[in-house]
Amino acid sequence: MKNILFLILVFLTISCSVKTQQTASLSKDRSAQNIRVMSYNVHHCNPPSKPGLIDIDAIATAIKNQNPDLVALQEIDVNTKRSGRYNQAEELANKLNMKFFFAKAIDHEGGDYGVAILSKYPLSDSQIYRLPTDAATKGEPRVLATVKVTLPGGKDIRFGSTHFDAQKPSTNRELQIKEINRIAVNEKLPFIIAGDFNATPESSIIRQFDEKFTRTCKSCDPTIPVINPKKAIDFIGFLPASGFKILSHKVIPERYASDHLPIIAELQYDLKP
């Protein structure tokens, strides 16, 4: 009888211990969640191998295959002649069942051209920052688009998409990274920024970016050209005080839809305020 009571006591003790561990594990899991962030220069949805063709479905598929929560898009056409008068940001959002925000950089062929943001989650407080350009360079105007995103669990963050000047001299990119860093200093929310910086990791531009932001890759795989890529110029970063933890970063080998390879990073964030 004593042996039976002893065995029952041992069983109850082990059972309680397992339940306690499971409860602690669940509590720990509930204190943090993951978010997948993508950046993609889509070349106005024109596959480079097919000049003149607009293939929005190819871009939508490339994005869908990675199941991102947030996407920073560059080279987006809205109602331009070359793209068939489509609002590419809205079309992609509809195909992916995501919310969107478009930020115009320039007029183009009777429509608009710029950057965009896609999100699975609610967006608010959208802003467009005009990035500086030295008039003497006759560089194309560039912008930073940002939105407030309310993540699962109620946490608000700031998410941005940008596209830096592409001229060979770095004059405008130097001005633009300084403006991005100035904006970052004044941001109160956790801040993620992604885009095409037209600058490589060893450049002054990305070194300055690294002074304010934590890049999701340190030894970054190349993103351009799509065939035999040689240079990394597309990046995702966040303010160190934002509390994000990098779980992964990778370049997606999608070689048809655009002239850039998309990148995606998985981050973990704390649900606590």
C-alpha positions as CSV (number, residue, x, y, z in Angstrom):
1,M,0.0,0.0,0.0
2,K,2.8,2.4,0.9
3,N,4.5,1.6,-2.4
4,I,1.4,2.5,-4.3
5,L,0.9,5.8,-2.4
6,F,4.6,6.6,-3.0
7,L,4.2,6.0,-6.8
8,I,1.1,8.1,-6.9
9,L,2.9,10.9,-5.1
10,V,5.8,10.7,-7.5
11,F,3.5,10.7,-10.5
12,L,1.6,13.8,-9.2
13,T,4.9,15.6,-8.6
14,I,6.2,14.9,-12.1
15,S,2.9,15.9,-13.6
16,C,2.8,19.2,-11.8
17,S,6.4,19.9,-12.8
18,V,5.7,19.2,-16.5
19,K,2.6,21.5,-16.4
20,T,4.6,24.2,-14.7
21,Q,7.3,24.0,-17.4
22,Q,4.7,24.0,-20.2
23,T,3.0,27.0,-18.6
24,A,6.3,28.8,-18.3
25,S,7.2,27.9,-21.9
26,L,3.9,29.2,-23.2
27,S,4.3,32.4,-21.2
28,K,7.7,32.9,-22.7
29,D,6.4,32.3,-26.2
30,R,3.6,34.8,-25.7
31,S,6.0,37.5,-24.6
32,A,7.6,37.7,-28.1
33,Q,6.5,37.3,-31.7
34,N,8.3,37.2,-35.1
35,I,7.9,39.5,-38.1
36,R,9.0,38.9,-41.6
37,V,10.3,42.0,-43.5
38,M,11.0,42.1,-47.2
39,S,12.6,44.7,-49.5
40,Y,12.2,44.5,-53.2
41,N,13.1,46.8,-56.1
42,V,10.5,45.6,-58.6
43,H,11.7,47.5,-61.8
44,H,8.1,48.8,-62.3
45,C,7.1,45.1,-62.6
46,N,9.0,44.7,-65.8
47,P,11.0,41.4,-66.2
48,P,14.4,42.5,-67.6
49,S,14.4,39.6,-70.0
50,K,11.1,40.9,-71.6
51,P,11.4,44.6,-72.4
52,G,8.1,46.3,-72.5
53,L,6.2,43.6,-70.6
54,I,4.5,44.4,-67.3
55,D,4.1,41.3,-65.2
56,I,2.5,42.2,-61.9
57,D,1.6,38.6,-61.2
58,A,5.3,37.6,-61.3
59,I,6.1,40.2,-58.6
60,A,3.1,39.2,-56.5
61,T,4.1,35.5,-56.7
62,A,7.7,36.3,-55.7
63,I,6.4,38.2,-52.6
64,K,3.7,35.6,-51.8
65,N,6.2,32.8,-51.8
66,Q,8.0,34.4,-48.9
67,N,4.9,35.2,-46.8
68,P,6.2,38.6,-45.5
69,D,4.4,40.7,-43.0
70,L,5.9,44.0,-44.3
71,V,7.3,44.8,-47.7
72,A,9.3,47.8,-48.8
73,L,8.9,48.3,-52.6
74,Q,10.9,50.5,-54.9
75,E,10.3,51.6,-58.5
76,I,6.6,51.4,-58.4
77,D,4.4,52.9,-61.2
78,V,1.0,54.4,-60.6
79,N,-1.1,55.1,-63.7
80,T,1.9,55.6,-66.0
81,K,1.7,55.0,-69.8
82,R,4.4,52.3,-69.8
83,S,2.7,50.2,-67.2
84,G,-0.8,50.3,-68.7
85,R,-2.3,52.9,-66.3
86,Y,-2.3,50.5,-63.4
87,N,-1.8,51.5,-59.8
88,Q,0.9,48.8,-59.1
89,A,0.9,49.4,-55.4
90,E,-2.8,48.8,-55.2
91,E,-2.8,45.9,-57.6
92,L,-0.1,44.1,-55.6
93,A,-1.9,44.8,-52.3
94,N,-5.1,43.4,-53.7
95,K,-3.4,40.2,-55.1
96,L,-1.7,39.7,-51.8
97,N,-4.6,40.7,-49.5
98,M,-2.4,43.4,-47.9
99,K,-2.7,47.0,-47.0
100,F,-0.6,49.6,-48.9
101,F,0.8,53.1,-49.0
102,F,2.4,54.7,-52.0
103,A,4.8,57.6,-52.0
104,K,5.4,59.6,-55.2
105,A,8.9,60.6,-56.0
106,I,8.4,62.0,-59.6
107,D,6.0,62.4,-62.4
108,H,6.4,59.8,-65.1
109,E,4.6,59.3,-68.4
110,G,1.3,60.9,-67.2
111,G,1.4,59.1,-63.9
112,D,3.5,58.7,-60.7
113,Y,6.6,56.8,-59.8
114,G,8.1,56.1,-56.4
115,V,8.2,53.7,-53.5
116,A,5.5,51.8,-51.6
117,I,4.8,49.8,-48.5
118,L,2.7,46.6,-48.2
119,S,1.5,45.3,-44.8
120,K,-0.6,42.5,-43.4
121,Y,-1.3,44.8,-40.4
122,P,-3.1,48.1,-39.9
123,L,-1.4,51.3,-41.2
124,S,-1.7,54.8,-39.9
125,D,0.3,58.1,-39.7
126,S,1.8,57.8,-43.2
127,Q,4.6,60.3,-44.0
128,I,6.6,61.2,-47.1
129,Y,10.0,62.7,-46.6
130,R,11.6,64.4,-49.6
131,L,15.3,63.4,-49.6
132,P,17.8,66.1,-50.6
133,T,19.4,66.2,-54.1
134,D,22.2,68.6,-55.2
135,A,20.6,70.6,-58.0
136,A,23.9,70.7,-59.9
137,T,23.8,66.9,-60.3
138,K,20.4,67.0,-61.9
139,G,19.6,63.9,-60.0
140,E,16.2,62.3,-59.9
141,P,14.2,63.3,-56.7
142,R,14.0,60.6,-54.1
143,V,11.8,60.0,-51.1
144,L,11.5,58.0,-47.8
145,A,8.0,56.7,-47.1
146,T,7.1,55.8,-43.6
147,V,4.0,54.4,-41.8
148,K,3.0,53.4,-38.3
149,V,2.2,49.7,-38.2
150,T,0.2,48.1,-35.4
151,L,1.6,44.6,-35.0
152,P,-0.2,41.7,-33.4
153,G,-0.4,42.2,-29.7
154,G,-0.9,46.0,-30.2
155,K,2.7,47.1,-30.5
156,D,3.2,50.1,-32.8
157,I,6.4,50.4,-34.9
158,R,7.5,52.7,-37.7
159,F,8.3,51.1,-41.1
160,G,10.0,52.9,-44.0
161,S,10.8,52.3,-47.7
162,T,13.4,54.3,-49.6
163,H,15.4,54.4,-52.8
164,F,18.6,56.4,-53.0
165,D,20.1,58.2,-56.0
166,A,21.7,55.9,-58.6
167,Q,24.3,58.2,-60.1
168,K,27.9,57.0,-60.1
169,P,29.1,59.9,-58.0
170,S,27.9,59.5,-54.4
171,T,27.0,63.2,-53.9
172,N,23.3,62.8,-53.5
173,R,23.5,59.5,-51.6
174,E,25.7,61.3,-49.0
175,L,23.0,63.9,-48.6
176,Q,20.3,61.3,-48.5
177,I,21.8,59.1,-45.8
178,K,22.4,62.1,-43.6
179,E,18.8,63.0,-43.9
180,I,17.7,59.5,-43.1
181,N,19.9,59.5,-40.0
182,R,18.5,62.8,-38.9
183,I,14.9,61.5,-39.3
184,A,15.9,58.4,-37.3
185,V,17.2,60.5,-34.4
186,N,13.8,62.1,-33.9
187,E,11.8,58.8,-34.2
188,K,10.1,57.7,-31.0
189,L,8.7,54.4,-32.2
190,P,10.7,51.2,-32.9
191,F,11.9,51.9,-36.5
192,I,12.6,49.5,-39.4
193,I,13.8,50.9,-42.7
194,A,14.4,48.9,-45.9
195,G,15.2,49.7,-49.5
196,D,17.6,50.1,-52.4
197,F,20.5,52.2,-51.2
198,N,22.5,52.0,-54.5
199,A,25.6,51.6,-52.3
200,T,27.6,48.6,-51.2
201,P,28.5,47.7,-47.6
202,E,32.0,49.1,-47.7
203,S,30.8,52.5,-49.0
204,S,30.6,55.7,-46.9
205,I,26.8,55.6,-47.3
206,I,26.3,52.2,-45.6
207,R,29.0,53.0,-43.0
208,Q,26.9,56.0,-42.0
209,F,23.7,53.9,-42.1
210,D,25.4,51.5,-39.7
211,E,26.1,54.3,-37.3
212,K,22.4,54.6,-36.6
213,F,20.8,51.3,-37.7
214,T,21.5,47.7,-37.2
215,R,21.6,45.9,-40.6
216,T,20.0,42.5,-40.7
217,C,23.1,41.2,-42.6
218,K,26.7,42.0,-41.9
219,S,28.3,39.8,-44.6
220,C,25.6,40.6,-47.1
221,D,25.0,38.4,-50.2
222,P,24.7,40.3,-53.5
223,T,21.3,41.4,-54.8
224,I,22.2,42.7,-58.3
225,P,22.3,41.8,-61.1
226,V,19.9,38.8,-60.9
227,I,22.1,36.7,-63.1
228,N,25.5,36.1,-61.4
229,P,24.9,38.9,-58.8
230,K,28.0,40.8,-57.7
231,K,26.8,43.7,-55.5
232,A,24.7,44.0,-52.3
233,I,22.8,47.3,-52.5
234,D,19.5,46.4,-50.9
235,F,19.3,46.4,-47.1
236,I,17.0,46.1,-44.1
237,G,17.9,47.8,-40.8
238,F,16.4,48.9,-37.5
239,L,17.3,51.3,-34.7
240,P,19.2,49.4,-32.0
241,A,16.9,50.7,-29.3
242,S,13.9,49.2,-31.1
243,G,14.6,45.9,-29.4
244,F,14.4,43.6,-32.4
245,K,16.4,40.4,-32.5
246,I,17.6,39.1,-35.9
247,L,16.6,35.5,-36.5
248,S,17.5,35.3,-40.2
249,H,18.4,37.2,-43.3
250,K,18.5,35.9,-46.9
251,V,18.5,36.9,-50.5
252,I,15.8,35.2,-52.6
253,P,17.0,33.7,-55.9
254,E,14.0,35.0,-57.9
255,R,15.7,35.8,-61.3
256,Y,12.8,36.5,-63.6
257,A,10.5,39.2,-62.2
258,S,12.9,42.1,-61.6
259,D,16.5,43.3,-62.1
260,H,17.0,43.0,-58.3
261,L,16.9,40.0,-56.1
262,P,14.4,40.5,-53.1
263,I,15.7,40.2,-49.6
264,I,13.8,39.0,-46.5
265,A,14.7,39.1,-42.8
266,E,12.9,37.5,-39.9
267,L,12.9,39.5,-36.7
268,Q,11.7,38.8,-33.2
269,Y,10.1,41.6,-31.1
270,D,9.0,41.9,-27.5
271,L,5.2,42.3,-27.0
272,K,5.8,44.4,-23.9
273,P,5.5,48.2,-24.3
